[in-house]
Amino acid sequence: MKLKLLFTIVCSSVFIWGCASNKSPNDLTPEDFTESIVQRSDSLKERPSWVKDDISFQKLNGEAYSLGMTVIYADQKIDGGLKIAENNAKTNYLKMIEQKLDHALQVAEEDLEIDNSILRSISTEVSRQTLSGIYIKNRYWEKYVTRDNSGVFKSFLRIYVRASISESILNEEINKALHKKRGGKQFSTDFIDKVNEEWKKL
């Protein structure tokens, strides 16, 4: 009975989503079917506006946001998936801080060799110091049904978690890290000001 109900939901969704045109359910192939959302958290009708697969880090209205995502099987515990997505969001901070600091440091162009170890040292320190200031802003999940290459229907949960930290706190920690000596060398005040200006543009 459950299989019959699932088949009905999937076929109806295929028709609505236009994954197949004028084909009877029995004639559908894996190529005709991508996926269909069958349930969303909080009974939402559509994805929240903050869920953007192509944007994992952004600064908005004085906050620095990081988006973490994971996919688990629908019969797995959602709490575990939420924790994975949360950890991914926090890990994104380290990656984005390192990437954007690298850009800001290169643009500022100090007469000081900035190797990868110095960059990692700064970004890791900033990430560690800001970790306590990160809080979880939003959580969202969606259950979807898809069809694998053998034609078997499978259900998954796609989970999103958005973490946030005050941009002023992040800027302060970056500034502190830049003022410390690295390998016995010190960044000049002008250089630090340039890096801070470039960071604000990103």
C-alpha positions in Angstrom: 0.0 0.0 0.0 2.8 2.4 0.9 4.6 1.6 -2.3 1.5 2.3 -4.3 1.0 5.6 -2.5 4.6 6.6 -3.1 4.3 5.7 -6.7 1.2 7.9 -7.0 2.9 10.8 -5.4 6.0 10.5 -7.6 4.1 10.2 -10.8 1.8 13.1 -10.0 4.9 15.2 -9.2 6.5 14.2 -12.4 3.5 15.5 -14.3 3.4 18.8 -12.3 7.1 19.4 -12.7 7.1 18.6 -16.4 9.8 15.9 -16.1 8.0 13.8 -18.7 5.7 14.8 -21.5 2.6 12.8 -22.4 4.0 9.5 -21.1 2.1 7.1 -19.0 3.7 6.2 -15.6 4.6 2.8 -16.8 6.6 4.2 -19.7 8.7 6.5 -17.6 12.5 6.0 -17.6 15.1 7.3 -15.1 16.0 10.0 -17.6 12.4 11.3 -17.4 12.6 11.8 -13.7 14.9 14.1 -11.6 13.4 14.6 -8.1 10.2 15.8 -6.4 9.9 17.6 -3.1 7.3 15.8 -1.0 7.7 17.6 2.4 9.3 20.7 3.8 10.1 21.7 7.4 7.6 23.8 9.2 5.1 23.0 6.5 6.6 25.5 4.2 5.3 25.8 0.6 8.7 26.7 -0.9 12.4 27.1 0.0 13.2 30.1 2.3 14.9 32.9 0.5 18.2 32.4 2.5 18.7 29.0 1.0 20.9 29.5 -2.0 23.0 26.6 -3.2 25.4 28.9 -5.1 26.1 31.2 -2.1 27.8 29.6 0.9 29.2 32.9 2.4 27.9 36.4 2.4 27.9 39.7 4.3 24.6 41.3 4.8 23.2 44.0 7.1 26.2 43.9 9.4 26.2 40.1 9.7 28.5 37.5 8.1 26.5 34.4 7.1 27.7 30.9 6.3 25.5 28.2 4.8 26.1 24.5 5.5 24.3 21.7 3.7 24.2 17.9 3.8 22.0 15.1 2.4 21.0 12.0 4.4 18.6 9.1 3.8 15.0 9.9 4.8 15.0 7.2 7.4 18.1 8.5 9.2 17.8 10.8 12.3 17.3 14.4 11.3 19.2 15.6 14.4 22.4 14.0 13.1 21.9 15.6 9.7 21.4 19.0 11.3 24.6 18.6 13.3 26.6 17.7 10.1 25.1 20.8 8.2 25.9 23.0 11.2 29.5 21.8 11.3 29.7 22.4 7.5 28.5 25.9 8.0 31.2 26.6 10.6 33.9 25.0 8.4 32.9 27.3 5.6 34.0 30.2 7.7 37.5 28.9 7.8 37.5 28.4 4.1 36.0 31.7 3.2 38.1 33.7 5.7 41.3 32.1 4.2 40.2 32.7 0.6 39.1 36.3 1.1 42.0 37.2 3.3 44.3 35.8 0.7 42.7 38.1 -1.9 42.9 41.1 0.5 46.5 40.5 1.4 47.6 40.1 -2.3 45.8 43.3 -3.3 47.3 45.3 -0.5 50.8 44.2 -1.7 53.2 44.7 1.3 56.9 44.4 0.7 56.7 41.2 2.8 56.5 37.7 1.5 53.2 36.2 2.5 53.5 32.4 2.2 50.8 29.9 2.8 51.8 29.2 6.3 51.3 32.8 7.3 48.0 32.9 5.6 46.8 29.7 7.3 48.1 31.0 10.7 46.0 34.2 10.4 42.9 32.6 9.0 43.0 29.7 11.6 43.5 32.2 14.4 40.6 34.4 13.3 38.3 31.4 12.9 39.2 30.0 16.3 38.6 33.3 18.0 35.3 33.9 16.3 33.9 30.4 16.9 32.3 31.3 20.2 30.6 34.3 18.5 28.9 32.1 15.8 25.3 31.3 16.3 22.8 29.3 14.3 20.3 31.7 12.6 18.2 29.3 10.5 17.5 25.6 9.9 15.6 24.1 7.0 15.1 20.6 5.5 13.2 19.2 2.5 12.4 15.6 1.8 12.6 14.6 -1.8 12.0 11.4 -3.8 14.3 10.6 -6.7 14.9 7.6 -8.9 18.3 6.0 -9.3 19.7 4.5 -12.5 18.1 1.2 -11.9 14.7 2.9 -11.7 14.3 2.4 -7.9 12.6 5.2 -6.0 14.5 6.5 -3.0 13.8 9.2 -0.4 16.3 11.7 1.0 16.5 14.7 3.3 18.4 17.7 2.1 19.3 19.8 5.2 20.5 23.4 5.4 21.8 25.4 8.3 22.7 29.1 8.2 25.2 30.3 10.8 25.8 34.0 11.5 28.4 36.2 13.3 28.5 39.9 13.7 30.7 41.4 11.0 32.2 43.9 13.5 33.4 41.0 15.6 34.9 39.3 12.6 36.6 42.5 11.5 38.0 43.0 15.0 39.5 39.6 15.1 41.1 40.0 11.6 42.6 43.3 12.7 44.0 41.7 15.9 45.5 38.8 13.9 47.2 41.2 11.4 48.8 43.2 14.2 50.7 40.1 15.5 54.2 39.3 14.3 54.5 36.4 11.8 57.8 34.7 11.4 59.5 37.6 13.2 58.0 40.1 10.7 55.5 42.8 11.4 52.9 44.2 9.0 52.9 47.9 8.6 50.0 50.0 9.8 49.4 51.2 6.2 49.3 47.6 5.0 46.8 46.6 7.7 44.6 49.5 6.8 44.6 48.4 3.1 43.8 44.8 4.0 40.9 46.0 6.2 39.6 48.2 3.3 39.8 45.3 0.9 38.1 42.9 3.3 35.1 45.4 3.7 34.7 45.3 -0.1 34.3 41.5 -0.2 
